[in-house]
Every structure is written in structure tokens, then in C-alpha cells.
Amino acid sequence: MLPIERRRQIMKWLKEEQSLSIKALSERLQISEMTVYRDIKPLLDSEDIYRTPGGIACARNPITAVNIVPIAIRPSVMRG
């Protein structure tokens, strides 16, 4: 399977499952984890996906890393 075909398959799985581990991708695609990292780099660069601890997630989900604002920088409603 070519890298472009693997990226399409990864995006298909992500749309169905929202997140995947690098290990699971490696096993499903029967490639090394290093090859998975090389394959997902263009998807990371285009911001179609984002990294999670040990895996990746689809950036088009309603809740993404971009939408999450750390508590420390949220405006406080209780401050007076």
C-alpha cells in the first residue's frame, strides 16, 4: 500500500473512531511505528489531525485540542 493510500485509510478510521494509537495503526497497516509517524506527518502539518499521548485524533471533531482552553487562562465568572 502506498503512503497516500495509508493516509486515506487512517483518515477513514479516524472519522469512525475519533482517535487511534500509533501501535494500533502499525498493527492494522502491518507497518512499523516509524512508518506510521512518517505517514501521519503530512496530516499533522495540514492540521487534519493532532497528536495525543501515544496516538492521534481527528481535528474535525467537535472537541479538539484547539477548543480546549486551560483553566488558568479562562476568564473567571466569579471574579468581582
Beta strands, then each sheet from edge to edge (+ up, - down):
strand 1: 19-21
strand 2: 49-52
strand 3: 55-58
sheet 1: 1+ 3- 2+
end
